Amino acid sequence: MGKVTAIAERTIEAPADKVRALVADYAETRPKLLTEHYRDYEVTEGGVGAGTKARWKLQATSKRVRDVAATVTEPSEGTLVETDANSSMITTWTVREVPDGSLVRIETTWDGAGGIGGFFEKTFAPGGLKRIYEGVLGKLAEVV
């Protein structure tokens, strides 16, 4: 069993402060960013930034659904970390200022399976999750 990582990035043509506020808004903005891969999204505590708790189902493939119960922390300005209580999955959103606006990065890591299943997971899951995140980042660019 090893760590599996999926990463997606996009430059958004808006100031970092504005993008950070939108990314941290789990109650109003986040539902607008979710693609068809997300179901049953709800905020159960808080709603903006650190201290927020939210639940959703992530349909990564036709057969693979992950039930996520995330708690949000903010270890530094521009960085939100969503830790899943149901698995080893940790998703980090980072927004930083760049010359053309803001660079938004979504990185998810989790403990992969062992054996042949783990080989396939490590080979194919990062690309699939990256495509899902690219859809989310596309919607973020539209919302901004």
VOMI-382210 format. One line per field, with one value per residue: residue number from 1; residue in one letter; x, y, z of N, C-alpha, C in turn. Coordinates in nm, 2 decimals, padded with zeros to 4 digits. Each point is the difference from the previous one (the first is absolute). Layout:
BEGIN
doti: (NUM,...);
bagu: (A,...);
n.u: (X,...);
n.v: (Y,...);
n.w: (Z,...);
ca.u: (X,...);
ca.v: (Y,...);
ca.w: (Z,...);
c.u: (X,...);
c.v: (Y,...);
c.w: (Z,...);
This chain:
BEGIN
doti: (1,2,3,4,5,6,7,8,9,10,11,12,13,14,15,16,17,18,19,20,21,22,23,24,25,26,27,28,29,30,31,32,33,34,35,36,37,38,39,40,41,42,43,44,45,46,47,48,49,50,51,52,53,54,55,56,57,58,59,60,61,62,63,64,65,66,67,68,69,70,71,72,73,74,75,76,77,78,79,80,81,82,83,84,85,86,87,88,89,90,91,92,93,94,95,96,97,98,99,100,101,102,103,104,105,106,107,108,109,110,111,112,113,114,115,116,117,118,119,120,121,122,123,124,125,126,127,128,129,130,131,132,133,134,135,136,137,138,139,140,141,142,143,144);
bagu: (M,G,K,V,T,A,I,A,E,R,T,I,E,A,P,A,D,K,V,R,A,L,V,A,D,Y,A,E,T,R,P,K,L,L,T,E,H,Y,R,D,Y,E,V,T,E,G,G,V,G,A,G,T,K,A,R,W,K,L,Q,A,T,S,K,R,V,R,D,V,A,A,T,V,T,E,P,S,E,G,T,L,V,E,T,D,A,N,S,S,M,I,T,T,W,T,V,R,E,V,P,D,G,S,L,V,R,I,E,T,T,W,D,G,A,G,G,I,G,G,F,F,E,K,T,F,A,P,G,G,L,K,R,I,Y,E,G,V,L,G,K,L,A,E,V,V);
n.u: (00.09,-00.03,00.06,-00.12,00.04,-00.10,00.04,-00.06,00.04,-00.03,00.04,-00.05,-00.06,00.04,-00.01,00.11,-00.02,-00.05,00.10,00.09,-00.07,00.00,00.12,00.02,-00.08,00.00,-00.06,00.05,00.14,00.05,-00.13,00.03,00.10,-00.09,00.07,-00.04,00.13,-00.06,-00.04,-00.12,00.05,00.06,-00.02,00.07,00.10,-00.02,00.10,00.09,00.09,00.10,-00.01,-00.01,-00.12,00.03,-00.11,00.05,-00.05,00.12,-00.06,00.12,-00.07,-00.04,00.11,00.07,-00.06,00.05,-00.03,00.00,00.07,00.00,00.12,-00.02,00.13,00.06,00.10,-00.04,00.02,-00.12,00.00,-00.09,-00.01,-00.05,-00.03,00.00,-00.11,-00.04,00.11,00.11,-00.11,00.10,-00.08,00.10,-00.07,00.08,-00.02,00.07,00.05,-00.03,00.09,-00.06,00.02,-00.07,00.09,-00.10,00.04,-00.05,00.04,-00.02,00.02,00.03,-00.02,00.08,-00.07,00.01,00.10,-00.06,-00.09,00.11,00.05,-00.12,-00.02,00.12,-00.03,-00.12,-00.01,00.13,00.01,-00.07,00.07,00.12,-00.06,-00.04,00.12,00.04,-00.10,00.04,00.12,-00.05,-00.08,00.11,00.06,-00.11,00.00,00.13);
n.v: (-00.12,00.10,00.12,00.05,00.07,00.09,00.07,00.11,00.08,00.12,00.08,00.07,00.07,00.00,00.10,-00.04,00.12,00.04,-00.06,00.05,00.12,-00.02,-00.04,00.10,00.05,-00.09,00.10,00.11,00.02,-00.08,00.00,00.13,-00.04,-00.07,-00.10,-00.07,00.01,00.11,-00.07,00.04,00.11,00.01,00.12,-00.07,00.08,00.12,00.02,00.06,-00.05,00.02,-00.13,00.02,-00.06,-00.09,-00.05,-00.10,-00.04,-00.06,00.02,-00.07,-00.11,-00.07,-00.06,00.11,-00.01,00.11,-00.04,00.13,00.01,00.12,00.02,00.13,00.00,00.11,-00.09,00.07,00.13,-00.02,-00.07,-00.08,-00.07,-00.09,-00.04,-00.11,00.00,-00.03,00.07,-00.03,00.03,00.08,00.10,00.05,00.11,00.04,00.12,00.03,00.12,00.02,00.03,-00.11,00.00,-00.12,-00.07,-00.08,-00.06,-00.11,-00.04,-00.12,-00.04,-00.12,-00.09,-00.04,-00.08,-00.12,-00.07,-00.08,00.00,00.00,-00.09,-00.05,00.00,-00.03,-00.09,-00.04,-00.01,00.03,-00.06,-00.10,00.01,00.00,-00.08,-00.07,00.02,-00.03,-00.09,-00.03,00.00,-00.07,-00.06,-00.02,-00.02,-00.08,-00.06,00.00);
n.w: (00.00,-00.09,00.01,-00.02,-00.11,00.00,-00.11,00.02,-00.11,00.04,-00.10,00.10,-00.09,00.12,00.09,00.06,00.06,-00.12,-00.07,00.09,00.00,-00.13,00.00,00.09,-00.10,00.10,00.05,-00.06,00.00,00.10,00.03,-00.03,00.07,00.06,-00.05,-00.10,00.03,00.04,00.11,00.04,-00.06,00.12,00.05,00.09,-00.02,00.05,-00.09,00.07,-00.08,00.09,00.04,-00.13,00.01,-00.10,-00.06,-00.08,-00.11,-00.02,-00.12,00.03,00.01,-00.09,00.04,00.00,00.12,00.03,00.12,-00.03,00.11,-00.06,00.07,00.00,-00.03,00.05,-00.04,-00.12,-00.01,-00.06,00.11,-00.06,00.11,-00.08,00.13,-00.07,00.08,-00.12,-00.02,-00.07,-00.07,-00.06,-00.01,-00.07,00.03,-00.10,00.04,-00.11,00.03,-00.13,-00.10,-00.04,00.13,00.00,00.05,-00.05,00.11,-00.05,00.12,-00.04,00.12,-00.01,00.10,-00.10,-00.07,00.04,-00.05,-00.08,00.09,00.09,-00.08,-00.02,00.13,00.02,-00.09,00.04,00.13,00.00,-00.11,00.05,00.12,-00.07,-00.08,00.11,00.05,-00.12,00.01,00.12,-00.04,-00.10,00.09,00.07,-00.11,-00.02,00.12,-00.01);
ca.u: (-00.09,00.07,-00.08,-00.05,-00.02,-00.06,00.02,-00.05,00.03,-00.05,00.01,-00.13,00.03,-00.06,00.09,00.01,-00.09,-00.13,00.00,00.00,-00.13,-00.09,00.04,-00.03,-00.15,-00.06,-00.15,-00.06,00.07,00.04,-00.10,00.00,00.12,00.00,-00.05,-00.10,00.06,-00.03,-00.14,-00.04,00.09,-00.06,00.09,-00.05,00.05,00.08,-00.04,00.10,00.14,00.04,-00.11,-00.11,-00.01,-00.08,-00.01,-00.05,00.04,00.08,-00.01,00.12,-00.03,-00.14,-00.01,00.07,-00.06,00.07,-00.09,00.09,-00.04,00.12,00.02,00.08,00.10,00.07,00.13,00.06,-00.08,00.00,00.01,-00.11,00.02,-00.12,00.04,-00.12,-00.01,-00.04,00.11,00.12,00.00,00.02,00.00,00.06,-00.02,00.09,-00.02,00.11,00.01,00.09,-00.01,-00.12,-00.12,00.02,00.02,-00.07,00.05,-00.07,00.08,-00.06,00.08,-00.07,00.07,-00.05,-00.01,00.12,-00.02,-00.03,-00.10,00.07,00.07,-00.10,-00.05,00.11,00.02,-00.12,-00.08,00.04,-00.05,-00.15,-00.03,00.04,-00.11,-00.11,00.04,00.01,-00.14,-00.02,00.08,-00.07,-00.12,00.05,00.03,-00.13,-00.06,00.08);
ca.v: (00.12,00.12,00.12,00.03,00.15,00.06,00.14,00.08,00.14,00.10,00.15,00.07,00.14,00.08,00.02,-00.11,00.02,-00.03,-00.15,-00.07,00.01,-00.08,-00.14,-00.03,00.00,-00.13,00.01,00.06,-00.02,-00.14,-00.08,00.04,-00.05,-00.15,-00.06,-00.11,-00.11,00.02,-00.01,00.01,00.09,00.08,00.05,-00.04,00.09,00.12,00.03,00.08,-00.03,-00.09,-00.03,-00.05,-00.15,-00.02,-00.14,-00.02,-00.12,00.03,-00.11,00.01,-00.09,-00.06,-00.09,00.04,00.11,00.03,00.07,00.09,00.08,00.08,00.11,00.10,00.08,00.10,00.01,00.12,00.07,-00.06,-00.14,-00.07,-00.14,-00.08,-00.13,-00.09,-00.08,-00.13,-00.06,00.07,00.10,00.14,00.09,00.13,00.10,00.11,00.11,00.10,00.10,-00.01,00.12,00.00,-00.01,-00.10,-00.14,-00.09,-00.14,-00.10,-00.12,-00.10,-00.12,-00.11,-00.13,-00.09,-00.14,-00.08,-00.10,00.04,00.10,00.12,00.04,00.06,00.13,00.10,00.03,00.07,00.09,00.14,00.06,00.02,00.10,00.13,00.04,00.06,00.13,00.09,00.05,00.09,00.12,00.07,00.06,00.11,00.11,00.06,00.07,00.12);
ca.w: (00.00,-00.01,-00.02,-00.13,00.00,-00.12,00.00,-00.11,00.02,-00.11,00.03,-00.01,-00.02,00.11,00.11,00.09,00.11,-00.05,-00.02,00.13,00.06,-00.07,00.03,00.15,00.03,-00.02,00.01,-00.12,-00.12,-00.03,-00.07,-00.14,-00.06,00.00,-00.13,00.01,00.08,00.14,00.03,00.14,00.07,00.10,00.11,00.13,00.11,-00.05,-00.14,-00.06,00.04,00.11,00.09,-00.07,-00.02,-00.11,-00.05,-00.13,-00.06,-00.12,-00.10,-00.07,-00.12,00.00,00.11,00.12,00.07,00.13,00.09,00.06,00.12,00.01,00.09,-00.07,00.08,-00.08,00.06,-00.03,-00.09,-00.14,00.00,00.07,00.00,00.03,00.05,00.00,00.12,-00.05,-00.07,00.01,-00.10,00.04,-00.12,00.03,-00.10,00.02,-00.09,00.02,-00.10,-00.11,-00.08,-00.08,00.09,00.11,-00.03,00.10,-00.01,00.08,00.01,00.09,00.03,00.08,00.01,-00.11,00.03,-00.02,-00.10,-00.14,00.01,00.03,-00.12,-00.09,00.07,-00.01,-00.14,-00.07,00.08,00.00,-00.13,00.01,00.09,-00.06,-00.09,00.08,00.06,-00.11,-00.01,00.11,-00.02,-00.11,00.06,00.08,-00.09,-00.05,00.11,00.02);
c.u: (00.09,-00.09,-00.04,-00.03,-00.06,00.01,-00.06,00.02,-00.07,00.02,-00.13,00.03,-00.08,00.10,-00.01,-00.10,-00.14,-00.02,00.00,-00.13,-00.10,00.03,-00.04,-00.15,-00.07,-00.15,-00.06,00.07,00.03,-00.10,00.00,00.12,00.00,-00.05,-00.09,00.06,-00.03,-00.15,-00.02,00.09,-00.08,00.10,-00.07,00.04,00.08,-00.06,00.10,00.14,00.01,-00.12,-00.12,00.01,-00.11,00.00,-00.04,00.04,00.07,-00.01,00.11,-00.01,-00.14,-00.01,00.06,-00.06,00.06,-00.09,00.10,-00.06,00.12,-00.01,00.10,00.09,00.06,00.14,00.08,-00.09,00.01,00.00,-00.11,00.03,-00.13,00.05,-00.12,00.00,-00.02,00.12,00.13,00.02,00.01,00.01,00.04,-00.03,00.09,-00.02,00.12,00.00,00.10,-00.02,-00.14,-00.13,00.04,00.03,-00.07,00.04,-00.08,00.09,-00.07,00.10,-00.08,00.09,-00.06,-00.01,00.13,-00.02,-00.03,-00.11,00.06,00.08,-00.09,-00.05,00.11,00.02,-00.12,-00.07,00.05,-00.05,-00.15,-00.04,00.04,-00.10,-00.12,00.04,00.01,-00.14,-00.04,00.07,-00.06,-00.12,00.04,00.04,-00.12,-00.06,00.07,-00.04);
c.v: (00.12,00.12,00.01,00.15,00.04,00.15,00.07,00.15,00.08,00.14,00.06,00.15,00.08,00.01,-00.12,00.01,-00.04,-00.15,-00.08,00.00,-00.09,-00.15,-00.04,00.00,-00.13,00.00,00.05,-00.03,-00.14,-00.08,00.04,-00.05,-00.15,-00.05,-00.11,-00.12,00.01,-00.01,00.02,00.09,00.08,00.05,-00.03,00.09,00.11,00.03,00.09,-00.03,-00.10,-00.02,-00.06,-00.15,-00.01,-00.15,00.00,-00.14,00.03,-00.13,00.01,-00.08,-00.05,-00.10,00.05,00.13,00.02,00.09,00.09,00.08,00.09,00.10,00.09,00.07,00.10,00.02,00.13,00.08,-00.05,-00.15,-00.06,-00.15,-00.07,-00.14,-00.09,-00.09,-00.15,-00.08,00.07,00.12,00.14,00.08,00.14,00.10,00.12,00.11,00.10,00.10,-00.03,00.12,00.01,-00.01,-00.09,-00.14,-00.08,-00.14,-00.09,-00.13,-00.10,-00.12,-00.10,-00.12,-00.09,-00.15,-00.07,-00.09,00.05,00.11,00.14,00.05,00.07,00.13,00.11,00.04,00.09,00.10,00.14,00.07,00.03,00.11,00.14,00.05,00.06,00.13,00.10,00.06,00.10,00.13,00.08,00.08,00.12,00.12,00.07,00.09,00.14,00.11);
c.w: (00.00,-00.01,-00.15,00.00,-00.13,00.02,-00.12,00.04,-00.11,00.05,-00.02,-00.01,00.10,00.11,00.10,00.11,-00.03,-00.02,00.13,00.07,-00.06,00.03,00.14,00.03,-00.04,00.00,-00.13,-00.13,-00.04,-00.07,-00.15,-00.08,-00.03,-00.14,00.03,00.08,00.15,00.02,00.15,00.08,00.11,00.10,00.13,00.11,-00.07,-00.14,-00.07,00.07,00.11,00.09,-00.08,-00.01,-00.11,-00.04,-00.14,-00.05,-00.13,-00.08,-00.09,-00.14,00.01,00.12,00.13,00.05,00.14,00.08,00.09,00.12,00.03,00.11,-00.05,00.10,-00.09,00.07,-00.03,-00.10,-00.14,-00.01,00.09,-00.01,00.04,00.03,00.01,00.12,-00.04,-00.07,00.03,-00.09,00.06,-00.12,00.04,-00.11,00.03,-00.10,00.03,-00.12,-00.10,-00.09,-00.07,00.09,00.12,-00.05,00.11,-00.03,00.10,00.00,00.10,00.01,00.08,-00.01,-00.10,00.05,-00.03,-00.12,-00.14,00.00,00.03,-00.12,-00.10,00.06,-00.02,-00.15,-00.06,00.09,00.00,-00.13,00.01,00.09,-00.05,-00.10,00.07,00.06,-00.11,-00.03,00.11,-00.02,-00.12,00.05,00.09,-00.09,-00.05,00.12,00.03,-00.09);
